[in-house]
């Protein structure tokens, strides 16, 4: 058992029973329940995963050890990339490959029908969510992704007004998916995904009233031989951190702030320690208030001062831009160039050291008393590389959709519509996660316990608005 700096027990790393939790009240039904004994099951025997990058490859290696599906088709625009993934499997008999341009909705529909897919898992960059999401509906397949459709910040006042939030088009299609009897499980990675499961668990079992739900992500990962090398897609990281951060409050709804706002010192468990966390844009701030009664939702990354300086430099130089510019005889987006020249995070696992922690901090009341907890999951890079051949960040993202697919396959999770993980019963997910031999933990926080987050009082970055204006608009 891990202990906190004061020597008090800090970590509860156990599977939780389905009815009584540590002697507390029986489980309460979710406000927007998608898990009902009368709900139809979701078929997932034939799985089509689109995207054979780091996460898709990790999903295949994890799925290989499970028996809940009959066929796993891994598709990508690059045939050599898929072949390399399947060549690493010990027993590839249930696996097959396909080549598809996922930006072409018609081609995805054709592939889904040809392989008789029950579910399409989108393991691609969220830039191409829209054609895959639409193709799944057209092909009458269930759908799962790891990140929702990208936002469109307000063109002139992005830090004062919300434009089109993350996943807006997907959530707007909820009724159509319900009418078709199909499920679109959106944001089912680790963050969003497992973080939403933690929020659901806390709401159902640990609190009477919730003041704030805050996802907090930190790590002590390092990479040998590189002055700067991200552990996850730099394209996506720039999108999340340099877009206007999102915050949700009851009575106010969604609003944006300056970049890197509301910095706080958050103490991460498992030896990671205290780190400064700042607001960024993330799906949980959109999803959680739809399913869980609370007063405030935030998402903060422990980016670190050095990494924030890199991000600011990219922004000052215009290297964060997604809009193509003319360079000689070609048109290219500066952010795409940056992603191309930096090392591929999926290929750096052998040089990485340390742990990454994803979790959900919740503050409120229970039995009339204040309560504050942090539910979390830690992935150790040495362990994931030794057991799975995947670096920690990618593996931690990949295991969650496989767990969710197994719950859908067994009928433990079921329903229709466009839903996040917070609309489903958290207990079976957390217990099954333990069966995958990767456990979660919980710390009680407050005076004499694990340290609560402490605001630093520093301001966010008042970024110039000019970069948010679309050229030619």
N, C-alpha and C positions, 0 to 999 in steps of 0.2 A: 504493500500500500504506500502510495506517495504521501508525503506530509508537507504542510506548508511551512514557511519560515519560522512560525511560532511553535512548531512541533505538534500542532493539532491535526487529527486525521482530515485529509482534504479530498481524497479520491474515492468515489464509489464506482467500481468497475464491474458491474454485475448485470445480468439479464433481469428485467423487471417482470413480475407476474401481471396477468391481464386484468385482474379485478382490484386487489388491494395492494397499494404501493407503500411499502415500509410502514404498514399499520395505519395508513391514511385512508381517506374516504374512497368508496368505489369509484370507478371511472365514470366520468360524465360524458354525455354525448356531445359531439362537436356541434357548433352553431350552424355550420354549413356542411352537414355530414354527407360524405360520398361513400361511406362504408356501411352498408345495410345488408342484413341477411336476405332481404328480398331483391336486392339489386342484381342485375344480370352479371355473369362472369365476363371477364375480358380475355378472349383467346390470344395466346402468345406462343403457340407451338412453333410457328414459322416466323423467325425473327430476321428482319432485314435491317442491318446497321449500315448507314451511309457515312463514310468517313473513316479512313484507315490510318489516321495520324496517331499521335501518342495515346490519346484517350481511347479511340476505337481499337487500337492494338491491345491495350490493357483490358478492355472489355472482353475481347476474344479469349485472352489467356485466363481471365477469371471465370468466364462462362464455361470454359472447357471442363472445369471441375464440378459442374452442377448438372443435374439430370432433368430439369423441369421443361426443357424444350426438345423438339425433334430436329430442327434445322436452323442453322445460323448462317445467313448469307452476308458476307462483308463486301461492301461495294465502295469504289473510289474512282476518281477520274484517272488515277495512275495504276495500271495493272501491276508493274513491278512492286509498288508499295504494298498492294494486297498480297501478292505472292510471298513477299518477305515476311509478312505477319503470319500467314498460314504455315509457312515453313518452320516457324518457331514452336508450333503447337506439338504436344506429345501425341495427341490422338485427334487428328483432324477429320475423322470420318463424318461427323455431323456438320462440318463446316464446308462452305463453298464460296467462290469468289464471283464478282461481277464488276464490270466497268461501266460507269455512268457519269455523265456531266450533271451534277446535282443542281446546277442553275437552270436546267431545262426541265420544267415541270412535266411536260409530256413524256420525256424519257424516263423520269422517275416513276410515273404512273405505269408506263409500259413494263418496267422492270418489276415493280411491286406485283403486278398481275401475273407476270410470267413465272415468278417464284412462289406465287400464292402466299404472299406475306400476310400474316395476321397483324403485325405491328411494324411500323417503321421507326427506328431509333436514329435520330439526327445527331451524329457525333461530329458535325462539321462546324466550321466557323459560323457564328450567328449572322454574318452578313448574308448567308444564303438560306436562312430559315424560311423565308416566305415561300419560295417555290416548293420546298420539301413539305412544309406544313400543308399547303394547298394540294399537293399531289397525294398526300395521305388521305385527305378528305375525299378527293375525286376517286381514288382507288378503293375507297371504303375500308381503309386500314386504320387501326388505332395508331397513336403517335406518341412519341416520347422525345423530349429534347433536354439538353443540359443547360441551355441559356436561351432566354426569350428574345423575340425580335428587338432589334436595336431601336433606341429612342431617336427622336428628332428634336433637339433642343430648340427653344424659342429663337427665332432668327435675329432678333434685335435686343432682347432683354433676357438672356438665358439664365442669369443668376437672380432674377427677380420674378420671372414667370415660367411656368411649366409649359413646354411645348407638347409633343406627343410622347407619353411615357413609354418605358420599356414594355414590350408585349401588348401594346394597345390593340393592335389588329387581331392578335390571337384571342385575347379576352373578349373582344367584341363578337367573336364567332361562337361563343359558348352555346347559345341556344341552337344554332345550326347543328353543332356536334351532338347536343342532347337529342334533338329531333331525329338524327340519323342513328342514334344508339351507339355512338362511337366515343371513345375516351382520348383526349389529348392531355397527357400528363406533362406539363411544361415546367422547365427549370428543375430537372430531377438529377442534378449532379450532386456535388457536396455543398456548394454555395452558389446559387440556390439549390435546395434539395434537402440534404441532411439537416441544414440549418433550420428549414421550415418544419421538419419532423421534430426537432428539439423544441421549437416554439409550440407545436401542437401538444407535445407531451407535457410541457410545463403548464399550459393552460388547462389541460384535463386532469392533472394529478398533483400539481405542486402549489397552485395559487387559487385564491378565491377571487381576487381582483388583480389585474396587471396594469401597472403604470407605464412601463416601457419594456419593449423587446428590442434588443440590439445585437445584431450579429457582429462578432469580433473575430478577426482572422490575423494570426501572427505566426512567425517561424523564426528559427535560428539557422536556416539553411545557408550554406556557403558553397562556392564552386571553385575548385582549384584552378589556378592559372588564368583567371579572367578578372579584369578590373570591373567590368560590367557585363553581366549575363543574366537575363531574367529566367526564373524557374517556370514560368508559364508564358503563353503567347504574348509577346510585347504589343501586338496589334490590339488584342482584347484588353490588356492592362491599360494602355493609353486611353482606350474608349471609356473604361470604367472610372479612371482617376482624373482625366482632364475634362470630361463632360461635367456639367453642373451636378453636384451631389443632390440626391433626393432624400427628403425627410417627410414622414407622415405624422400628423397629429389629429386627434379626434376634434371635430369641430372646425378644423382648418383644411384638412385633406393633405394632398401632396403639395410640397413647395420645394424650391431649390435654394442653395446657399453658395457662398464662395467655395472654390476648390480647397480641399484639405481643411475644412472648417471644424470647429468644436474639438480641437485636439485634447486627448486625455492619455494618461498613463494607465495601461491595462496590464495586469499581471497574468501572464499565460502559464499554465501548468506544464508538467512533464519536463522541467528543467529549462524551458524557453525563457521564462522570466519577464520582467517589466519592459514594455515597449510602448512607444507613442502611437496611438491610433487616431485616424482622421476620417471624416465623412467622405464617402464616394458614392457614385451611382450604382445601385444594385437592385436585382429583381425582388428580393425579400420585402423591400419597402413598399412595393406595389402589391405583392401577393398576400402577405400576412394579414393586413387589415381586412381583407376580403373574407377571411375565414375565422379570425380570432379576435375576440373582444379585448381591446387594449386602448391605451391612451396615446402611445407614441411608438414609432418604429424607426430605427436607424441601422445603418451598416457602416462599420469602420474597419479599415485596413491598417495594419502596422506596417507602413511603408518605409519608415526610417528617413532621417533628414537627408542622407546621401542620395537615396533613390528619388526623393521628392525633388532634389536639385537637378538630377538627370531629367526628370519629367518636365520641369520648368524650362530647362535648356532646350529640350525638343520643341516645346511650345514656342519659345522665343525665336527659334530658327525656322519655325513652320514645318518641322519634320513630323508633327502630329497630324497634319492635314490628310484627309481622305480624298480630297479633290485632285484630280489629275492635272499635271502641268506638262508643258511641252519641253522636252530635253532632246535637242537634236532632232532626230527623225521619229522619236517615240513619245508617247504620252504615258506618264507614270505618276502614281500618287506617292508623295514623300513618305507616308507611313508604310507603304508597301516596300519601299526601298530600305527603310530602317529595319523592317522585319526580315528582309532578305539578307542583309549584311550581318545581323546578329546571329549567334549560334542557335541551332534548333534545341529548345529545352528538352525534347524527348531523347536527344542524343547525349545529354550531359549527366545522366544518372550516375555513371561510374566516377564522376568527378565531384559529386555532391556529397555533403555531410550535414547531418542534423535532422531536425524534425519540423513538421508543419502542423499547425493546430487550427481547426475550424470549429466554431462553436457559437452558441447563442446565450447571451446574457439576458436575464429576466429579473425585473424588480417589481414588487407589488406587496400584497398582503396575503397571509394565510392564517386562519383562525384568529383574526383580529390583530395580528402582529406583523410588523414589517418583515419581508423576506427578500433575499437577493441570492440568485444562484447563477452558475455558469455550467451549461451542459456542453460537452465538447468531444471531439474525436481527434486523435493524434496519429499521424503516420510518420514512421521513422524510415528515413531513406535507405539505411543499410538493410533493414528488414525487407522493404518492398523490392529492393534490387536483388537480394539473395533469394527471396521466395518467388518473385514474379517477373524479375527482369525489367521492372518499370520504376522510374523515379517517383518519389513520394507524392508530389503534387498531382501528377497525372493519374497514378493508381488510386489515390483518395477520391478523385473525381469519378473514376471509372467504376469503382465497386458499387456506388450507390444506385445507378440505373439497373445494374444486374440484380441487386436485391429487390428493387421495385418490380422488375419483370417477374421475378419468382413469386412475389406476393400476388401479382395479377394472375399468374398462371395457376396458382392454387386456389384462387377465388377469395383469398384473405382480404385483398383490396379489390374493389370493383366499383363500377359506376360509369357515368358518361358525362360529356361536356368537356370544357376546357378548365382544368384544375391544376393547382399546385399541390405539392406534397403535404401542405398543412391542412388539406381537406380530408386526409385519411388518418386512420388510427395509427398512432405512433408506436404503440407497444410491440406489435408483431414485427415492425421494421427493425426496431432496436434489438429485439431478441434474435432475429434472423441475422443481423449484422454480427452478433456474437458467434453464431454458428459458422460464419465465414472466417472466424478466428481473428476478428478485428473489433475490439470492444470500445465503447464510449465511456466517458467519465462524467462526474458532476462534483462541483465544489460549492459549498455553502459560503457565502461571502458576508462580510461585515466586521464589526468590532470583535477582536479576538479570534476571528476566523480568517479565511482567505481574503486578501486585500480587495476592497471595492475599487472600481475605476475612479481616477482623480483627474478632474479637469485642470489643464495647465493655464487656462486663461488667455492663451495666445490667439491671435486672429487667424483666419484663413487667408488664402492668397487671393487678392483682389485682381483677378486676371483681366487683361484688356478684352473688351467685347469684340473687337474687330475680327478675331480669329473665328468667332461663331457665325459671322455673316457669310452666307453662301455666295461665292463669286458669281457675278452677273445677275444677282437677285435685285 
